[in-house]
């Protein structure tokens, strides 16, 4: 009987631990570390956060202080490593930014910096993994370049297998005098790479060789967006049939049908409420895990516009939800699609929303946490 009680106690403790773990979802928060809040607070680096799925409350439990301006990051395959840009014009006087590799503690999510490599251009603004997880892709906003960095056996990054320099400009007199690649994403079948370039009003398309990490320009596949629109971020739907692009400077969401490297425009949709009068730029765009909803953030209206995907990929705007703060540069949708966390850069807060499973619309949880200059929310994907 005593052995039975001990066994039952152990089983109960085991399920308690599993239940407690299941109630908490880890995320990472990028920030601008070189700026101060009005009270003099500064971010130290990458924040390690936790989201309680019971009520949507959040906590930043730790920060990595060994990197400057970690404004964009991604987590490697199986979650063992994290890669982060350092969005600076020059690192150690090299005239370039950098990408750092962190080893992830599997228990705590803590980060140990183990390597740093140049980004092959100034002001890196975006970093992602290709579909195989064998290459890190970097877009250098300031330098007008994109680079492919091989992931080595120990998780660190090797010298670039490909670097491409963009050339061109567009109509805006100050923001589009030069190329500004703002994001870089591999296609669903991992045969192409797409780079929205805000400075050129162009989505640049490259053929991608997943065996060598080489990029080859495919200008016949490039997509020209309207003059002064400023394409910023691109995301593919989970099924790989559609792509959505944030047109930053005209506050629009562009929808495209996708097939074998080719994007065909379906439509462009305003992200702003009727009668809006003021300055606004869009920023992040993401889809729900089921692909039925698309979210895009407004900086100025300080909101997230919610679109439902209809037949043949057309969109219907169903909601514009205030993020409860200023300048939502970024937001993250947790992998199950039950919560969204908005990063309000200029009000120094993270605010959580519950996602309605039927409509995709956002419901405020009433929870927020303060952190200086948050500019990215990244949930590790347990399916990779």
C-alpha positions in Angstrom: 0.0 0.0 0.0 2.9 2.4 0.9 4.5 1.7 -2.5 1.1 2.4 -4.2 0.8 5.7 -2.4 4.3 6.7 -3.4 3.6 5.7 -7.0 0.4 7.7 -7.1 2.1 10.7 -5.6 4.8 10.5 -8.3 2.3 10.2 -11.0 0.3 13.2 -9.7 3.5 15.3 -9.5 4.4 14.3 -13.0 1.1 15.4 -14.4 1.2 18.6 -12.4 4.5 19.4 -13.9 3.2 18.6 -17.4 0.1 20.7 -16.8 2.1 23.6 -15.5 4.4 23.5 -18.5 1.4 23.3 -20.9 0.0 26.4 -19.3 3.0 28.5 -20.2 4.3 29.3 -23.7 7.8 30.8 -24.1 8.5 33.7 -26.5 11.4 36.0 -27.2 11.2 39.8 -27.4 13.6 41.9 -29.6 14.2 45.5 -28.6 16.1 48.7 -29.4 18.8 48.8 -26.7 20.3 52.2 -27.7 17.3 54.3 -26.8 16.0 55.4 -23.4 12.4 55.7 -22.1 11.4 59.1 -20.6 12.3 57.6 -17.2 15.7 56.6 -18.4 15.1 52.8 -18.8 16.8 50.9 -21.5 16.4 47.4 -22.8 19.4 45.1 -22.1 19.0 42.8 -25.0 16.7 39.9 -26.0 13.9 39.4 -23.5 12.8 35.9 -22.6 9.1 35.9 -22.0 6.3 33.6 -20.9 2.7 33.7 -21.8 0.1 32.1 -19.5 -2.6 30.5 -21.7 -5.1 30.5 -18.8 -5.5 34.2 -18.8 -3.1 35.8 -21.3 -0.8 37.3 -18.7 2.8 37.8 -19.6 6.2 38.1 -17.9 9.7 39.0 -19.1 11.8 36.7 -17.0 15.3 37.4 -18.2 17.3 39.4 -20.8 20.4 38.7 -22.8 22.7 41.8 -22.5 25.3 40.7 -25.1 23.8 42.2 -28.2 23.0 45.7 -29.4 19.6 46.5 -31.1 18.3 42.9 -31.5 15.4 44.1 -33.6 14.7 40.8 -35.5 15.4 37.2 -34.7 14.4 33.6 -35.4 14.7 30.3 -33.7 16.5 27.4 -35.4 15.1 23.9 -36.1 14.3 22.0 -32.9 14.7 25.2 -30.9 18.4 24.5 -30.0 19.7 27.9 -31.3 18.5 31.4 -31.8 19.8 33.9 -34.4 19.5 37.6 -34.0 20.5 40.6 -36.1 22.2 43.6 -34.5 20.5 46.5 -36.3 23.4 48.9 -36.4 25.1 50.8 -39.2 28.5 49.6 -38.3 29.7 46.8 -36.0 33.2 47.2 -34.7 34.0 49.8 -37.4 33.3 47.3 -40.2 30.6 49.4 -41.8 28.2 46.5 -41.4 25.7 45.0 -39.0 26.0 41.5 -37.6 24.2 38.3 -36.8 24.7 36.5 -33.5 24.1 32.9 -32.6 22.8 31.9 -29.2 22.5 28.5 -27.7 19.1 28.0 -26.1 18.8 26.3 -22.7 16.2 23.6 -23.2 14.8 23.9 -19.7 14.7 27.7 -19.1 14.9 29.1 -22.6 18.0 31.1 -21.5 20.4 32.3 -24.1 24.2 31.9 -24.3 25.9 33.8 -27.0 28.4 31.5 -28.8 29.2 33.3 -32.1 28.9 36.5 -34.1 29.3 37.0 -37.9 29.0 40.1 -40.1 25.7 40.5 -41.9 27.2 41.6 -45.2 25.5 45.0 -45.1 24.6 47.8 -42.7 21.4 48.0 -40.8 20.2 44.4 -40.9 16.4 44.4 -40.3 15.3 40.8 -40.8 16.5 37.3 -40.3 14.8 34.0 -41.2 15.5 30.4 -41.8 15.1 28.7 -45.2 12.6 25.7 -45.3 15.3 23.2 -44.5 16.7 25.1 -41.5 20.2 24.8 -43.0 20.6 28.4 -44.0 19.9 31.8 -42.3 18.7 34.5 -44.6 19.4 38.2 -43.8 18.0 41.5 -45.3 20.3 44.5 -44.8 18.0 47.5 -44.9 20.7 50.1 -44.8 23.2 48.5 -47.1 20.7 47.3 -49.7 22.0 43.7 -49.7 20.7 40.3 -48.8 22.8 37.4 -47.7 22.6 33.6 -47.2 24.6 32.2 -44.2 25.0 28.4 -43.8 24.2 26.9 -40.5 27.1 24.7 -39.4 27.0 21.5 -37.4 27.6 23.3 -34.1 24.7 25.8 -34.8 27.0 28.7 -35.6 27.0 30.4 -39.0 29.6 30.1 -41.8 30.7 32.7 -44.3 28.0 33.7 -46.8 27.2 31.3 -49.6 25.5 34.1 -51.5 25.4 37.9 -51.2 23.2 40.0 -53.6 23.3 43.8 -53.9 20.1 45.6 -54.9 20.1 48.6 -57.2 17.3 51.1 -57.7 15.1 53.7 -56.1 11.5 55.0 -56.3 9.4 58.1 -55.9 9.6 59.1 -52.3 12.2 61.9 -52.0 13.7 60.8 -48.7 12.7 57.1 -48.0 13.2 55.7 -51.5 16.5 57.3 -52.7 18.2 53.8 -52.5 17.3 50.2 -52.2 16.0 49.0 -48.7 15.3 45.3 -48.5 13.1 45.0 -45.5 12.5 41.2 -45.2 13.6 38.0 -46.7 11.5 34.7 -46.8 11.9 31.4 -48.6 9.0 30.0 -50.6 6.8 27.2 -49.4 8.7 24.6 -51.5 12.1 26.2 -50.6 13.0 26.8 -54.3 12.8 30.6 -54.3 13.5 33.5 -51.9 11.3 36.7 -51.8 12.6 40.1 -50.7 10.2 43.0 -50.4 12.4 46.1 -51.1 10.8 49.3 -49.6 13.2 51.6 -51.4 12.5 50.2 -54.9 8.8 49.4 -54.7 9.6 45.9 -55.7 9.4 42.4 -54.4 12.6 40.9 -55.7 12.6 37.1 -56.4 15.6 34.8 -56.4 16.0 31.2 -57.4 17.3 29.4 -54.3 19.5 26.3 -54.4 19.0 24.5 -51.0 22.0 22.3 -51.6 24.5 25.1 -52.1 22.7 28.1 -50.6 23.2 30.0 -53.8 20.8 32.8 -55.0 20.2 33.5 -58.6 18.3 36.6 -59.7 15.0 36.0 -61.5 14.0 39.5 -62.6 11.1 38.1 -64.8 9.4 37.0 -61.6 9.9 40.3 -59.7 6.7 42.1 -58.7 6.4 45.9 -59.0 4.2 47.5 -56.4 2.5 50.9 -56.8 4.9 53.9 -56.7 5.5 55.0 -53.1 3.8 51.9 -51.6 7.0 50.7 -49.9 6.7 46.8 -49.6 7.9 45.8 -46.1 7.1 42.3 -45.0 5.9 39.2 -46.8 4.3 36.0 -45.4 3.0 32.9 -47.1 -0.2 31.1 -45.9 0.4 27.7 -44.2 -0.9 25.8 -47.3 1.5 27.7 -49.6 -1.2 28.9 -52.0 -1.2 32.6 -51.1 1.2 35.4 -50.0 0.5 38.6 -48.2 2.6 41.8 -48.2 2.6 44.8 -46.0 2.7 47.9 -48.1 4.1 50.2 -45.4 3.8 53.6 -47.0 0.3 53.4 -48.4 -1.2 51.5 -45.4 -2.4 48.5 -47.5 -2.3 44.8 -47.4 -1.6 43.2 -50.8 -2.8 39.6 -51.5 -1.2 37.4 -54.1 -1.8 33.9 -55.5 1.4 31.9 -55.5 2.6 29.2 -57.9 6.2 28.0 -58.6 8.0 31.3 -57.9 5.3 33.5 -59.4 3.1 36.0 -57.5 -0.2 37.1 -59.1 -2.0 40.0 -57.4 -5.4 39.3 -56.1 -6.1 42.7 -54.5 -4.9 45.5 -52.3 -6.9 46.4 -49.1 -6.8 49.4 -46.8 -5.8 48.6 -43.3 -7.3 51.9 -41.9 -10.7 52.7 -40.5 -13.0 54.9 -42.6 -12.3 58.6 -42.1 -8.9 58.1 -40.6 -7.0 61.4 -40.7 -3.3 61.3 -39.8 0.0 59.7 -40.5 0.2 55.9 -40.6 2.5 53.2 -41.7 1.9 49.4 -41.7 4.5 47.0 -40.3 4.1 43.3 -39.5 1.9 40.9 -41.3 1.1 37.3 -40.2 -1.4 34.6 -40.8 -3.3 32.4 -38.4 -2.0 28.8 -38.2 -5.1 27.6 -40.1 -4.5 30.2 -42.8 -8.1 31.6 -42.5 -7.1 35.0 -41.0 -4.5 37.6 -41.8 -3.3 40.2 -39.3 -1.4 43.4 -40.1 -0.3 46.2 -37.7 -0.8 50.0 -38.1 1.6 52.5 -36.6 -0.2 55.8 -36.3 -3.7 54.4 -35.9 -2.0 52.0 -33.4 -4.0 49.0 -34.2 -4.1 45.6 -35.8 -6.4 45.1 -38.8 -7.9 41.7 -39.1 -8.8 40.1 -42.5 -10.6 36.9 -43.3 -9.6 34.9 -46.3 -12.5 34.3 -48.7 -12.8 32.3 -51.9 -9.8 32.3 -54.2 -7.8 34.3 -51.7 -9.7 37.5 -51.6 -9.8 39.3 -48.3 -12.5 40.9 -46.2 -11.6 43.2 -43.3 -13.6 42.2 -40.3 -11.9 44.1 -37.4 -9.6 46.9 -36.5 -8.4 46.4 -32.9 -6.5 49.0 -30.9 -3.2 47.5 -29.5 -3.6 49.6 -26.3 -0.3 51.4 -26.9 1.8 53.3 -29.4 3.6 52.2 -32.5 3.0 48.4 -32.8 6.0 47.6 -34.9 5.6 43.9 -34.5 3.3 41.2 -33.0 3.4 37.5 -32.7 0.7 34.8 -33.0 1.4 31.8 -30.8 1.7 28.5 -32.6 -1.8 27.1 -31.7 -3.4 30.4 -32.9 -5.1 31.1 -29.5 -3.2 34.3 -28.6 -1.6 37.3 -30.2 0.9 39.6 -28.4 1.4 43.1 -29.7 4.7 44.9 -29.2 4.1 48.6 -28.7 7.5 50.2 -29.4 6.9 53.7 -28.2 4.7 53.1 -25.2 7.1 50.3 -24.0 4.5 47.6 -23.5 3.4 44.1 -24.6 -0.3 43.6 -24.8 -2.0 40.3 -25.2 -5.2 39.3 -27.1 -7.2 36.1 -27.2 -8.1 35.0 -30.8 -11.6 33.9 -31.4 -11.4 30.3 -32.9 -14.4 30.8 -35.2 -13.9 34.4 -36.5 -10.1 35.0 -36.0 -11.0 38.3 -34.3 -9.1 39.7 -31.3 -10.4 40.0 -27.8 -8.4 41.9 -25.3 -7.3 39.9 -22.3 -6.7 43.0 -20.2 -3.1 42.0 -19.6 0.0 44.0 -20.4 3.6 44.0 -19.3 6.1 46.9 -19.4 9.4 46.5 -21.2 11.5 49.2 -23.0 11.2 49.6 -26.8 9.9 46.2 -27.7 10.0 45.7 -31.5 9.6 42.0 -32.0 7.7 39.0 -30.6 8.9 35.6 -31.6 7.3 32.3 -30.6 9.5 29.2 -31.3 7.6 26.8 -33.6 7.4 23.4 -31.9 6.7 21.7 -35.3 10.1 22.6 -36.7 
